[in-house]
Amino acid sequence: QVLVEESGGGLVQTGGSLRLSCATSGRTFTITSVGWFRQAPGKEREFVAGLTWVGGGSISYVDAVKGRFTASRDDAKNTVYLQMNSLKPEDTAVYYCAATSNDYSPDERRYEYWGQGTQVTVSS
């Protein structure tokens, strides 16, 4: 079992920054990738970014956040981060971190473990 916990959400003005954290615990050695998702009010949950640290590692972002969001990992802390800069009102959503023993994917069905989410609100 792997526990996933997000933190770092909050209220920020347009153009501001936040850093989300995704801490994992338990059988973390089984995890190879993490995906960040978000769900805005009235919308379906969507993939935002993915990071894997095996096979040479790779990171991917959806076009809407490229150049503004950066995913990274602190191996010693079993924590993945999502640095979000130049935030826009359309980034307002509940952000979820999901962990998997597979490669990251935009398909949320490929993730075994999910956090409870953290609210990000960007005011205009």
Salt bridges, closest charged atoms under 4 A:
GLU46 OE2 - ARG38 NE 2.71
ASP63 OD1 - LYS66 NZ 3.11
ASP75 OD1 - ARG73 NH2 2.73
ASP91 OD1 - ARG38 NH1 2.90
ASP91 OD2 - ARG68 NH1 2.73
ASP107 OD2 - ARG109 NH2 2.98
GLU108 OE2 - ARG45 NH2 2.99
